[in-house]
Amino acid sequence: MGDHCAEVTKVVSDTFRLDPALVVPEASLEELGIDSKGRIKLLAALEIYYDVTIELDELDRFTDVESVAEVLAEALATGRAEEKR
């Protein structure tokens, strides 16, 4: 999951124009200024970047960078996605 944390950090930093040094695995999305609309924006960015479908129900799990990485890892592991690089 470490690789996914790094990737989620990049997506969060790029999407919300945040300093990557602030986007650490234990950083809550709320601390980073990401509200419920921002979580939807993040979900969409991850779906586009990874060509993956993440159910809207998973937004409840988007509490911090590490939990977002966990959701992404699960989506990739279930074969619902192929990474785009």
Secondary structure by P-SEA (a helix, b strand, c coil): caaaaaaaaaaaaaaacccccccccccccccccccaaaaaaaaaaaaaaccbbbbcccccccccaaaaaaaaaaaaaaccccccc
